[in-house]
Structure formats: C-alpha cells, structure tokens
Amino acid sequence: MFGPGEGQCRGYPGHEELELALVKLYRVTGNRSYLDLAAHFVKIRGERPNYLLEEMASRHGNNVFPEFAEYDEKYAQTHLPPAEQRTAEGHAVRAVYLYSAMADLARETGDEALEAACRALYENITKRRMYVTGGIGSSGKLERFTADYDLPSDRMYCESCASVGLMMFCQRMALLTGEAEYCETVERALCNTVLAGTSKDGDRYFYVNPLEVWPDNCLPSTSMSHVKPVRQPWFACACCPPNIARTLASLAQYLYSQDEEGLTIHQLISSEAETKIGDASLRVSLRSTLMQDGKLRISAESGGRVLLRLRVPSWLEKPVFTVDGRPASPAMAHGYAVFPVEGRCEIAADARVPARFVAANREARALAGRVAVMKGPFVYCFEQTDNGENLPALSVSPDAPIRELPPADGLPGELPVLRAEGERLVSTTGDGEALYAAPRFASEPAALTAVPYALWCNRAPGEMQVWLRAKV
C-alpha cells in the first residue's frame, strides 16, 4: 500500500517506530523489500507538500488529541529531509526512534548522508540538549526538545521512553562507527534515567524524570501537573513501563557485539557470554565491582585465536591491566582495549573510580553556578530523607572532599552513599514574616548526603534535587 509507485500512498509514520522494525525484519528474513520500505519512509519525510499537515487539514479540526492544535512540522521531524537535519527537534521519543532507523539504514546501505546527519544529531543532543542523567526532552508541553542549553531541572519532561530511545540510537551508532563514545552515552541513560523509571520492587513507574522535585508544587491543572513526586502504579498512555521492562530483559544486546575477529564488551556489567567467532567457540565471564573497589575481572576461554575488546570509559582513572597476573599494555582502538585470546586467560583491570563534582556549560542558564555529584556513570541526588526540607537552601564547595559511606539501608545495587560538608542557608532577610525585605544572609554548616539518582524516591517521599548551589 505504501511506496513511491502509482496508486500507492505517499504517507509515512507520524510516530516513527516502524522504520527500525522494518530493518529488523529485513535482517531476519533477508527480504530486501522490508529494507527498501524503511528507506522509503525515511527518504520522503520532509518532502513538500507535507503529508501529515495535509492529512491534518483534511480533518477540519477534528483531532483525536486536542494538544495537536499546536502541532508543527518539527514536532514529528518533518521540517527537513532526515539527511539534512542537524539539530534534534520535536517530540523526543519520535526523534530518537527516527535517528535509530537512520543509523540502521546507514549501516546497511552505506548511506554517507544519513551517517553524517546521525553524527551531527548526536553531537547536538549530547553537547547541547541532554541532561546530566541522559534524559532528553526539555518541554513538558508536547514532550519535546526546545533550544540549545535549555535544561530546566524542575519542569522538564525527560520521558523514560526517550532515554530508552537514546540508548537505541547510540547503540546503533556504536555498531556503525566502532567508536566507544556512543556506548558511554548508552551507559549514562541506562544507569540514571532508565533505572530511575521503575521502583526497586518493579511495580511503580516514572513517566517523567525531573532533576528537582518539590512535592507541594506538583499540582494538577498547572504547568507542573506532568511532574509526579512519587512513582505511579500505571499510566493511561502506558508506553514507559513495558519499554523499560523490554530494555532490561534484552540488555545483552547493549553489553556485547561480535564480528568476524572477536567479541566487543560495551558495558562493564557483570555478565556471561557464550558464542562462536567463525569456527572458534568463545566463553566470557565478566565480574565488575568497579563502583565498590575499582576492580574488573574477565575469564575468557576460546577454541582459537580471537580478539576481546573492552571499553575503557572516561570515568575510569589510571586503569592497570594484567593478563594471567602479568602486567599488560593492551593496544587501544576507538576507546577499546584490545586483548588477543587463545585458550584460557584471566584479564583484570584495577582502577580508581572516585566520586566527583561536575558543572554544566556556562550557556546552560538554569544550571549556572551549580554542581552535581557523580561516581562512575551514576549521577547522585540529595533527598529530603537525608538532608531535611528546602533543598535549594543547600550549597557546597566544588573543592569539598567527598566521602564514600556504606550503601543506604533498603536500596539495591550496593552503591555507596556519598557525603560532603556544605552549608545551609538559614536566614535571608531581617524580617522572617515579610515576603521581601532587606537582605540578611546567614548560613550554618551542614553534612550533605547523596544517593544514586536511579534509586530516588524508594524510601520516604519528599523533595529531591540533583544540582546544588556552588560556593564559588
């Protein structure tokens, strides 16, 4: 029914998804028509006249979704042909699903224009439009991208599905280019927004993932109504819970990939893999305690000579490698340490994974003069449970030592609690009753306690904040 031929419909999906599914179907069946249809849907997007706008006009205002009264071409990425797009626009989930298909098509067909667009879109997202947690989509209205560096912490959207889609896009870019950088973004989204989207018991969910929550102002019928201070049991539009479940259930595709030379380990997550590289069998067992003691251990056994590539993330400080207990200096290629394996061997890495403060680009106005805390790929947050109310009154020096404490009771993952000495603003005016008065600032010392953002709101509900004021 769909295609460029006479009598065929010139339409394409309003919410991109089918394109990447068609590529998968082509890979399974070998039927080229599925790949051709995926390429067709991508190619004609952005053509004039705009099919989706014409279809909408034909309804004479009878829209299923009232919010589409403000629909524009960028919302569904039809403002330009995909190969010409250079900034991430519109509905964030739709966008990264489209970019995933574009990366798939570039890999299958060698389309250099699509690859160039994908590289530019990735740069725009990760350097100008992505939250520190790997969340995307700054506007609660129409769930969309906005402008470069527009990254508010309390009223953004950051849909769980959008971070899943970002993982999908970056995984495909890693396979297309062989570059480890993309897998670091997969890791950022997975370890923060995606994991935060479900409770520790797996039965309650966040659709929206803010970086700052004041429960009292998350009110219905206001601009904050989309922000929920606690995870919900379900949603009328229930895309996020099953999308998170699907992602976690299929995590292996993000951990490993293989080619004719060997196996690549993209994510440093404890796991086991068994496969064949050509005629050679290969078994790998990976044990990671990097967040606890900076150690990584890999047992490998192969039936022939193969290559084992291990991603070395940017947050891994001064890694020291050994093979069978002897010091090793593996070759590095595109962010991966490369180890030849034949028979049995034990590969180990010992490194530092210190907790650290991070700041945002000066152009990110909402984050000016603020710092966040990270350990490895995990962003940490400050909760009312540990720090009391009115979290915006807290501040910390970026030079303050960060101590690691045992994991918090009742939280999974064995991730340490972090603590730093800071200050709490206890007075701002001389008249405590007046809304505005002459400034009289006073602070007192405060021990600031942070837990992984992925685990927030798994204890008592309350305020939460990722970014603190920095004492400059």
N, C-alpha and C positions, 0 to 999 in steps of 0.2 A: 504493500500500500504506500510506503514512504520511499521517496527517492527522486532523482532528477529527471526521470523519464516522463513521456507524455501520459497525462492522466493520473500521474502519481501525486500524492500530497507533498507539498513543499514544507510541511511543518517539521518541528523538532521538539525535544522535551523542554517544557518550561522549567521543571526542576531536574537538572542534569543528574543522571544516575545510569540511565540505560546505556550510555555510550561506553562506560567502563565495563558494564556487564556484557555487552556485545563482544568486546575484546576478549574477555574471559571465555566466552562461548566459542570464539574462533580458536583459541588456544587448545580447548578441549576437543573440538571436533575437527579442526583443520579446514573447516568450510569458510572459504575466503569471503563469501557474501556477508557474513557477520562483521568482519573487519571493515569491509567496504561501507556497510551501512553506518558503523560507528564513525568512520572518517567523513562520510557524507553529513551526518548530523553536526559534526564539529565545523566542517568547512562552510556550511550555509548559514551558520549562526552569525548574526550581524549583517547579513545581506539586506539590501533595500529592495522593495518595501519590507518593513519589519513584520514578519508573520504573526508574532504574538500580539503586537499592538493592533494589527488588523483584526485578529480574532476577537480581541477585547472590544474593539469598536463595534463589531457585529452584534454584540450582546445588548447594546443600547443601555448600558448602565446596570444591567442585571448581573452583578458579580456575586459569586459564592462567598468570597472573602471581602468584607467591607473595606479592610485596610488597603486593598488594591486600588482604591481611589487615588492613592498617591504613588502608584506603580510607575516606574520609569525604565528606560532601556538598560541602565546599569544594574538594576535590581536582579535581572536574570542574565547578565553578562552578554547582552545583545547589542551593546553600544558600538562595538567594533568586531570585526572578524577575530576569532581567538588568536590567530597567529600574529595579530597586530597589537594585542593587549599587553600593556606594560605595568599597569597598576591593578591591584586587587580591588574589585568593585562589587557592590551589590550584596545580596544575601550570602553570608559567609559560607554556609554549607553548600549551597548550589555552586559557589565559586570553586571551592577546593575539589569537589567532585568532578567539575569540568576539567580542572587542571590535572587531576589524576588521569582522566581519559586522554588528555593531550600528551602527557608523558608516556602513557602506554603506546599511543599511536606513533610518537617519535621513535620509540624503541623498536616497534615492529616494522615501520616503514622507512626509517632513516630520514624523516622529515626534519630538516635543519631549522626551518622557520618555526615549527612548533617547539622544538627544543630551545631555541633562543627565547621564545616567549615564556616558556616554563622557567628558565633560569632567571629572567627579569622579574617575573611574578613572585618567585621565591624570594629574591632579594628585596622586593618591595614589602612583602609580608614580614619577613624576619628582621629587617633593619628599620622599619618604619611603622608597621601596623600590627605587631604581635605583642601580647602581654608577656611578662616575665615567666608566667606559668604555661606558656604555649597556647593560651586562649586567643581566639580571634573573633572579631565582630564587636565593634565599639558601641553600636547603637541598639538600644532596646526596641526602638521603633523600626520595624521591618528587618530586624535581626541582621544588620548589615555592617560592612566596612564603611568608614567615613573618610577622614583625611589623614595624611601622614602625621604621626605623633599624637593623634587624638586618642589618648589612652586613659580615660577616667577610671577610677577604681571602684566606685560605689554604684554606678548606674549603667554600666556596660552590660553586654549580653554574654559573650563567650559561651555559646551553646556547646554542650558536651559533644554533640554530633559534629560540630565544626572542628573540634580538636581531633576527633577520630578521622575526619576527612583530611586534616592536615597531616596526620600520620600516614594515611594512604598515599597522599601526594608525594610526601618526602621519601617514603619507601620506594616509590616508583622512580623518583629522581636519582636515588642511590643506585638502583639497578641500571638506570640509563647511563649514568656518568661514571660509576665506580668510585664516587667521592664520599668520604665518611661524614662530611659536614651535615649532609641531609639526615643521617641517622642520629646525629646529636639533637636535631630538632624533633625527630620522632620520639626520642627519649624524653625531651623536655615536656612534650604534650602528654605522653603516657604517664610519667611519674608525677604529674601535677594535676592538670585539668581532668584528664580521663579518669584517673583513680579517684579524684575528689567527687566525681559524678555519681558514685554509689557509696552507700554506707558500709561500715565494716562487716555488717551482717548480710549485705547484699539484697536488702529488701526495701530500701528507700533511696531516692534519687534526686540529684540536682539537674535541672534542665539548663539553668543559668548559673554561671560560676563567677561571682564577683570576687574582688580582692579586698573589699572593705564592706562590712555589714554592721549597721546599727538597726537592730530589730524594730525599734519604735517607729522608724520612718519608712519601713517596708509596707506601705499602706495600700489597700485596694483602691481603685479609681483614682490613682495618682500616677505620676511619671515613674514611680518606684514599684509599681504593682508587680512587675515581672521578676523582681528580686525577692527570693524566698530566704528567710533566715534559718530555716531548717529543711532537710531533705523531705521530699514528698513521697507518699506511697505509690502514686501513679499520675499520669497526665492524660488529658483529653487527646492531645496530639502526642502519642507515646513512642516517638522515634528514638529518644535517647536511651532509655533502659535497655532495650534489646540490642541497640548498636554497641553499647558498652559491653554487654554480655558476649556478643559476637566477636568483638575485638579481643577480649581476654581469652575466649575459647580458641581463637585462631592465632594466638600470639606467636606461635612458632614461625610464621611467615615473616615476622619482623625480627626474629632472633638470628636466623640463618638464611643464607642463599648459597648456591653452588654453581660452578661452571665446569668446563672440561679439565681445568687444572686443579681444582680443590674446593674447599669449603670456606665461606666467609662468616665470621661471627660479628654481627652488627650490634647486638645488645649484650651487655655484661650481666646477664641474669642467670642464676643457677638453673641448669637445664641439661638435658642429654639429647644427643642426636645420633642417628644411625642411617647411613646412606651408602651409595656407590658412586665413585668418581671413575667413569669409564668402567674398566673391569676390576677396579680396586675397591674393596669394602673399606668403610671408614666408620669408626665409632668415636664419639667425643663426649666426655663428661666434664661439665664446667661447674665449678663451685665458687661463688662470689660472696665474700664478706667485706667488700670494699667500704661499705658505709660503717662497718664496725671496727675493722682493724687494717684496712687498706690492702687486703690480700685477695689474690685471684689464683685459682688452681685449675689447670686443664689436663685431663688424662686423655690421650689420643692413641688409637690403635688402627693401623691401616694395613691393607693387604698389598700395598705397592707404594710408590713414591707419589705423594700428593702435597699440595700446599695448604697450610692453615693460616688464614688471615684474621687478625684480631684487631678490632677497632680500638684505638688509643684515644680516649676522649680528652678534651681540653682541660677538664677539671681534675685529671689525674696528674698529680705533681711528682716529678722525678721518679718515674717508674723504673724499677730494676728487674730485668728479666733473667731467668735461669731456665735451662733445659736439662732435665735429669740431674738437677743440683749444681750444674756448672754455669758460670756466668755466660750470658748470651747477648749479642748485639744484633737483633734481627733487622733486616732491611725494612725500610718504611716506604709504603706506596699509597698515596692518596689518603693518608690518615690511618692506614692499617699496618701493623707489624706483621711481617710475613715469616712463617716458620715452615721449612720443609719437614715432612713427616714420612717416615718409612719404618714400619714395625710399630713398636710401642715407645711412647715417650711421655714425660711429665713436664709440662710447661707451667712456670709460675711467674707471677708479677707481684712485686711488693712496692707500694707507693704511699704517698700522703694524699689524703682527701680531707683537707681542712675546711672547717666552716668559714664562711667569708661574707663580707658585706658587698653588695652590688648597688650601683646607682644607674639611673636612666640617662639617656641623651638629654642635653640641655633643652632641646626643642620639645621634649615631652612635658608640656606645661603643667599638667596635673601632678607630675612626679618631681617637680623642681625642688631641690633641697631635701630630698628624701632618700632613704636607703632601705634595702630589703636584705634578708639573710638567706644564704643558700649553703647546702652541703652536697657536694657532687651535683647531680641533676635536680635535687629536691629543693624546691622553694619552701621556706618556713613562714609561719604566720603567728601572730600574737592573738590569743583568745582571752575573753573576759574571765574564763575559768581560772586562768593562771595569773592574770595581770590586773584584775579589777575593771570597773567600768570607765567610760570615757577614754578609750584608747588613743584618740587623736591628741590627748594631753601628754603622751609619752614622747621622749626624744632620746637619742643615743649618739655617741660619737662614733664615726666610722673607724676610729683607731682603737676603740674599746676591745679588749680581749674577749673572745667568745669561748666559753667553757662548754664541754660536752658532758651531759649527765645521762644516767640510765634512761631507757625508754619509759614513757608515761604508762602508768597502770591502765590496762584496758584497751590500749591502742595496739593494733597489729603491726608487723613489719620489722620489729626490733631496731627501729631508727632512733638515734639518740635525741633527747631533749637538749635544746641549746639555751644558754643563759649569758647575758651580758649586763653590766652595770650601766644604767642610764639615769634619766630624770623624769619626774612627773610634774607637770605644771599644776600648781595648787591654787594660784591666785592670778587674776588678770586685771582686775580693777580694784580701786579702793572701796567701792560700794558693791557688796555682794548681791544686792537686790536689783540693782539697775541693769537693764539690758545693755546699755552703752554708758561708759564713764571714762574718766582719765585712766590711762594705763598704769597699773601697779603689778608688775610681773614678779612672781615668786615660784621657785621650784624646790623640790626635795629629791634626795636620791631614791632610786627605785631599781630593784632587781627585775630585769625583763626576761621573760621566759617564752620560748618559741617552740612550736611543734610543727611537724610537716603539714603543709597546706593540704596535701592529699587526704589527711586524716581529720581535718577540722570538722567541728560540729558532730563528733562521735561521742562526746561526753555531754555536759550540760549546754543547752542552747545559750546564746549570748552574742556579744559583739565579737567581731573578728577583723583583723587588719594585717595586711602584708607589708605595706610601706610605712615607715616611721619617719618623723622629722629628724633631720640630722643636725647635730650640734657642729656648726662649721667653725 
